[in-house]
Amino acid sequence: MGLLMIRCPETGRAVSTDITVSREAFAAMPVFFSRSFCPYCRTTHEWFAKDAWVAEAVTSSRGPADQRGDPRGDHRGDHRGDHRGDRQVA
């Protein structure tokens, strides 16, 4: 299980959609469109499933879990914010 992430088009930072899903379940989903609020540029981004990826939580001895997994590389600005209102997808 991991968080479904998108990239902010303004800042280039990875943004959590607050959706928790497994890679397998996400890959099996039909194409869909959604919106997510971005805490970095403070606007709502519209995105398609093809623009998102599942970031598995990676624990670190230095602190809280970090979110990794953007298949396109470039992990600058990985999301480390809170997850109020987390949604889970089966």
PyMOL commands that place a pseudoatom at each C-alpha (Angstrom):
pseudoatom trace, name=CA, resn=MET, resi=1, chain=A, elem=C, hetatm=0, pos=[0.000, 0.000, 0.000]
pseudoatom trace, name=CA, resn=GLY, resi=2, chain=A, elem=C, hetatm=0, pos=[1.129, 3.493, -0.730]
pseudoatom trace, name=CA, resn=LEU, resi=3, chain=A, elem=C, hetatm=0, pos=[-0.064, 6.997, -1.435]
pseudoatom trace, name=CA, resn=LEU, resi=4, chain=A, elem=C, hetatm=0, pos=[-1.227, 8.020, -4.866]
pseudoatom trace, name=CA, resn=MET, resi=5, chain=A, elem=C, hetatm=0, pos=[0.942, 10.962, -5.921]
pseudoatom trace, name=CA, resn=ILE, resi=6, chain=A, elem=C, hetatm=0, pos=[0.866, 13.594, -8.650]
pseudoatom trace, name=CA, resn=ARG, resi=7, chain=A, elem=C, hetatm=0, pos=[3.371, 16.265, -9.658]
pseudoatom trace, name=CA, resn=CYS, resi=8, chain=A, elem=C, hetatm=0, pos=[2.547, 19.950, -9.142]
pseudoatom trace, name=CA, resn=PRO, resi=9, chain=A, elem=C, hetatm=0, pos=[2.866, 21.617, -12.554]
pseudoatom trace, name=CA, resn=GLU, resi=10, chain=A, elem=C, hetatm=0, pos=[3.835, 24.927, -10.924]
pseudoatom trace, name=CA, resn=THR, resi=11, chain=A, elem=C, hetatm=0, pos=[6.553, 23.780, -8.496]
pseudoatom trace, name=CA, resn=GLY, resi=12, chain=A, elem=C, hetatm=0, pos=[7.500, 20.336, -9.834]
pseudoatom trace, name=CA, resn=ARG, resi=13, chain=A, elem=C, hetatm=0, pos=[7.011, 18.873, -6.359]
pseudoatom trace, name=CA, resn=ALA, resi=14, chain=A, elem=C, hetatm=0, pos=[5.368, 15.522, -5.648]
pseudoatom trace, name=CA, resn=VAL, resi=15, chain=A, elem=C, hetatm=0, pos=[1.920, 16.011, -4.074]
pseudoatom trace, name=CA, resn=SER, resi=16, chain=A, elem=C, hetatm=0, pos=[-0.124, 13.430, -2.194]
pseudoatom trace, name=CA, resn=THR, resi=17, chain=A, elem=C, hetatm=0, pos=[-3.674, 12.945, -3.429]
pseudoatom trace, name=CA, resn=ASP, resi=18, chain=A, elem=C, hetatm=0, pos=[-4.575, 11.529, 0.023]
pseudoatom trace, name=CA, resn=ILE, resi=19, chain=A, elem=C, hetatm=0, pos=[-5.601, 8.275, -1.676]
pseudoatom trace, name=CA, resn=THR, resi=20, chain=A, elem=C, hetatm=0, pos=[-4.079, 5.074, -0.273]
pseudoatom trace, name=CA, resn=VAL, resi=21, chain=A, elem=C, hetatm=0, pos=[-3.904, 2.227, -2.785]
pseudoatom trace, name=CA, resn=SER, resi=22, chain=A, elem=C, hetatm=0, pos=[-1.770, -0.768, -3.740]
pseudoatom trace, name=CA, resn=ARG, resi=23, chain=A, elem=C, hetatm=0, pos=[0.176, -0.692, -6.999]
pseudoatom trace, name=CA, resn=GLU, resi=24, chain=A, elem=C, hetatm=0, pos=[-1.839, -3.693, -8.203]
pseudoatom trace, name=CA, resn=ALA, resi=25, chain=A, elem=C, hetatm=0, pos=[-5.214, -2.100, -7.460]
pseudoatom trace, name=CA, resn=PHE, resi=26, chain=A, elem=C, hetatm=0, pos=[-4.162, 1.174, -9.084]
pseudoatom trace, name=CA, resn=ALA, resi=27, chain=A, elem=C, hetatm=0, pos=[-2.928, -0.619, -12.223]
pseudoatom trace, name=CA, resn=ALA, resi=28, chain=A, elem=C, hetatm=0, pos=[-6.275, -2.449, -12.481]
pseudoatom trace, name=CA, resn=MET, resi=29, chain=A, elem=C, hetatm=0, pos=[-8.390, 0.730, -12.221]
pseudoatom trace, name=CA, resn=PRO, resi=30, chain=A, elem=C, hetatm=0, pos=[-10.087, 2.159, -15.274]
pseudoatom trace, name=CA, resn=VAL, resi=31, chain=A, elem=C, hetatm=0, pos=[-8.904, 5.524, -16.552]
pseudoatom trace, name=CA, resn=PHE, resi=32, chain=A, elem=C, hetatm=0, pos=[-10.256, 8.268, -14.326]
pseudoatom trace, name=CA, resn=PHE, resi=33, chain=A, elem=C, hetatm=0, pos=[-10.067, 12.014, -13.793]
pseudoatom trace, name=CA, resn=SER, resi=34, chain=A, elem=C, hetatm=0, pos=[-9.712, 13.682, -10.400]
pseudoatom trace, name=CA, resn=ARG, resi=35, chain=A, elem=C, hetatm=0, pos=[-8.791, 16.882, -8.583]
pseudoatom trace, name=CA, resn=SER, resi=36, chain=A, elem=C, hetatm=0, pos=[-6.440, 17.374, -5.640]
pseudoatom trace, name=CA, resn=PHE, resi=37, chain=A, elem=C, hetatm=0, pos=[-5.541, 20.434, -3.596]
pseudoatom trace, name=CA, resn=CYS, resi=38, chain=A, elem=C, hetatm=0, pos=[-1.832, 21.301, -3.722]
pseudoatom trace, name=CA, resn=PRO, resi=39, chain=A, elem=C, hetatm=0, pos=[-0.363, 22.673, -0.490]
pseudoatom trace, name=CA, resn=TYR, resi=40, chain=A, elem=C, hetatm=0, pos=[2.685, 24.029, -2.357]
pseudoatom trace, name=CA, resn=CYS, resi=41, chain=A, elem=C, hetatm=0, pos=[1.020, 26.385, -4.855]
pseudoatom trace, name=CA, resn=ARG, resi=42, chain=A, elem=C, hetatm=0, pos=[-2.289, 26.485, -2.954]
pseudoatom trace, name=CA, resn=THR, resi=43, chain=A, elem=C, hetatm=0, pos=[-4.504, 25.602, -5.887]
pseudoatom trace, name=CA, resn=THR, resi=44, chain=A, elem=C, hetatm=0, pos=[-6.481, 22.581, -7.035]
pseudoatom trace, name=CA, resn=HIS, resi=45, chain=A, elem=C, hetatm=0, pos=[-4.879, 20.499, -9.784]
pseudoatom trace, name=CA, resn=GLU, resi=46, chain=A, elem=C, hetatm=0, pos=[-6.917, 18.417, -12.222]
pseudoatom trace, name=CA, resn=TRP, resi=47, chain=A, elem=C, hetatm=0, pos=[-5.276, 15.152, -13.236]
pseudoatom trace, name=CA, resn=PHE, resi=48, chain=A, elem=C, hetatm=0, pos=[-5.803, 11.814, -14.967]
pseudoatom trace, name=CA, resn=ALA, resi=49, chain=A, elem=C, hetatm=0, pos=[-4.735, 8.420, -13.616]
pseudoatom trace, name=CA, resn=LYS, resi=50, chain=A, elem=C, hetatm=0, pos=[-1.904, 8.331, -16.187]
pseudoatom trace, name=CA, resn=ASP, resi=51, chain=A, elem=C, hetatm=0, pos=[-0.382, 11.375, -14.418]
pseudoatom trace, name=CA, resn=ALA, resi=52, chain=A, elem=C, hetatm=0, pos=[-0.241, 9.653, -11.011]
pseudoatom trace, name=CA, resn=TRP, resi=53, chain=A, elem=C, hetatm=0, pos=[1.925, 6.996, -9.364]
pseudoatom trace, name=CA, resn=VAL, resi=54, chain=A, elem=C, hetatm=0, pos=[1.864, 4.972, -6.151]
pseudoatom trace, name=CA, resn=ALA, resi=55, chain=A, elem=C, hetatm=0, pos=[4.590, 5.986, -3.704]
pseudoatom trace, name=CA, resn=GLU, resi=56, chain=A, elem=C, hetatm=0, pos=[5.413, 3.313, -1.168]
pseudoatom trace, name=CA, resn=ALA, resi=57, chain=A, elem=C, hetatm=0, pos=[6.288, 4.573, 2.322]
pseudoatom trace, name=CA, resn=VAL, resi=58, chain=A, elem=C, hetatm=0, pos=[9.996, 4.266, 3.091]
pseudoatom trace, name=CA, resn=THR, resi=59, chain=A, elem=C, hetatm=0, pos=[10.976, 4.477, 6.738]
pseudoatom trace, name=CA, resn=SER, resi=60, chain=A, elem=C, hetatm=0, pos=[14.149, 6.289, 7.647]
pseudoatom trace, name=CA, resn=SER, resi=61, chain=A, elem=C, hetatm=0, pos=[16.306, 6.266, 10.742]
pseudoatom trace, name=CA, resn=ARG, resi=62, chain=A, elem=C, hetatm=0, pos=[16.316, 10.065, 10.447]
pseudoatom trace, name=CA, resn=GLY, resi=63, chain=A, elem=C, hetatm=0, pos=[12.626, 10.618, 11.020]
pseudoatom trace, name=CA, resn=PRO, resi=64, chain=A, elem=C, hetatm=0, pos=[9.132, 10.177, 9.600]
pseudoatom trace, name=CA, resn=ALA, resi=65, chain=A, elem=C, hetatm=0, pos=[8.313, 8.122, 6.558]
pseudoatom trace, name=CA, resn=ASP, resi=66, chain=A, elem=C, hetatm=0, pos=[9.336, 9.543, 3.214]
pseudoatom trace, name=CA, resn=GLN, resi=67, chain=A, elem=C, hetatm=0, pos=[7.269, 8.982, 0.074]
pseudoatom trace, name=CA, resn=ARG, resi=68, chain=A, elem=C, hetatm=0, pos=[9.133, 7.576, -2.934]
pseudoatom trace, name=CA, resn=GLY, resi=69, chain=A, elem=C, hetatm=0, pos=[8.207, 5.914, -6.152]
pseudoatom trace, name=CA, resn=ASP, resi=70, chain=A, elem=C, hetatm=0, pos=[7.823, 8.410, -8.997]
pseudoatom trace, name=CA, resn=PRO, resi=71, chain=A, elem=C, hetatm=0, pos=[8.623, 6.204, -11.998]
pseudoatom trace, name=CA, resn=ARG, resi=72, chain=A, elem=C, hetatm=0, pos=[9.730, 9.298, -13.919]
pseudoatom trace, name=CA, resn=GLY, resi=73, chain=A, elem=C, hetatm=0, pos=[12.570, 9.967, -11.464]
pseudoatom trace, name=CA, resn=ASP, resi=74, chain=A, elem=C, hetatm=0, pos=[13.249, 13.467, -10.123]
pseudoatom trace, name=CA, resn=HIS, resi=75, chain=A, elem=C, hetatm=0, pos=[12.301, 13.145, -6.466]
pseudoatom trace, name=CA, resn=ARG, resi=76, chain=A, elem=C, hetatm=0, pos=[12.893, 16.779, -5.618]
pseudoatom trace, name=CA, resn=GLY, resi=77, chain=A, elem=C, hetatm=0, pos=[10.257, 18.015, -3.222]
pseudoatom trace, name=CA, resn=ASP, resi=78, chain=A, elem=C, hetatm=0, pos=[8.840, 14.638, -2.175]
pseudoatom trace, name=CA, resn=HIS, resi=79, chain=A, elem=C, hetatm=0, pos=[5.676, 15.179, -0.146]
pseudoatom trace, name=CA, resn=ARG, resi=80, chain=A, elem=C, hetatm=0, pos=[6.186, 15.146, 3.626]
pseudoatom trace, name=CA, resn=GLY, resi=81, chain=A, elem=C, hetatm=0, pos=[2.936, 16.845, 4.707]
pseudoatom trace, name=CA, resn=ASP, resi=82, chain=A, elem=C, hetatm=0, pos=[0.139, 15.544, 6.870]
pseudoatom trace, name=CA, resn=HIS, resi=83, chain=A, elem=C, hetatm=0, pos=[-2.579, 13.299, 5.509]
pseudoatom trace, name=CA, resn=ARG, resi=84, chain=A, elem=C, hetatm=0, pos=[-5.783, 14.736, 6.961]
pseudoatom trace, name=CA, resn=GLY, resi=85, chain=A, elem=C, hetatm=0, pos=[-8.783, 13.175, 5.323]
pseudoatom trace, name=CA, resn=ASP, resi=86, chain=A, elem=C, hetatm=0, pos=[-6.857, 10.240, 3.873]
pseudoatom trace, name=CA, resn=ARG, resi=87, chain=A, elem=C, hetatm=0, pos=[-8.970, 8.116, 1.554]
pseudoatom trace, name=CA, resn=GLN, resi=88, chain=A, elem=C, hetatm=0, pos=[-8.301, 4.460, 0.954]
pseudoatom trace, name=CA, resn=VAL, resi=89, chain=A, elem=C, hetatm=0, pos=[-8.996, 2.614, -2.277]
pseudoatom trace, name=CA, resn=ALA, resi=90, chain=A, elem=C, hetatm=0, pos=[-9.468, -1.152, -2.160]
for i in range(1, 90): cmd.bond("trace and resi %d" % i, "trace and resi %d" % (i + 1))
show_as sticks, trace
zoom trace
